[in-house]
Amino acid sequence: MASIKKELPVEERDELFKILMVRFNKNMNRHAAIKWGDVQAKLEASPAKLWSLNEMELTGGEPDVVALDEKTGEYIFYDCSAETPKGRRSVCYDREGWESRKEHRPENTAIDMAADMGIEILDEAQYRELQKLGNFDAKTSSWIKTPAGIRKHGGAVFADFRYNAVFVYHNGAGSYYAARAFRGLLRV
């Protein structure tokens, strides 16, 4: 099987930079102390990371910078779409959950999609941090990284925002819903 070239053609790269810069400037509350030029320079030096951001964008995630990791110097992007990304919905949590379904298997899993995109799924703490930047998933829900102890028993965890609060719930890892996907993060 041929590996996917994880580098965007120049035209796609330039278009993605425009989209990201407009979103960055429109949402300064997410990254007040960060300068776009610094972010763009890091992205230009990391073609594979830019490819991953494009995958986030293509699946409806609307990625944006939410932090600078002072220890590593990495910019952290989260999916900031108002609702869970449309292009990632109706997926089981992971391959094991997918395989546990006897029929009506969805096309993919959240964990597999994230790995293919080169991103990580948000964990509960990261999901709660995202919610401090706005109200996300008011009508949808997102799978979040499930602790091994829960996963060992067949469960998986998802979260949403209702009644002005973040709720964290559980489901079987093989379940999937039209209004549930996952939110990812990328470090650049």
Secondary structure, DSSP 8 states (H G I E B T S, - for coil): ---------HHHHHHHHHHHHHHHHHTGGG-TT--HHHHHHHHHT-HHHHHHHHHHHHTT--EEEEEE-TTT--EEEEE--SSS-GGG-S-BSSHHHHHH-SS---S-BHHHHHHHHT-EE--HHHHHHHHTTS---SS-EEEE---HHHHHTTEEEEEEEETTEEEEEEEETT---TTEEE-EEEE-
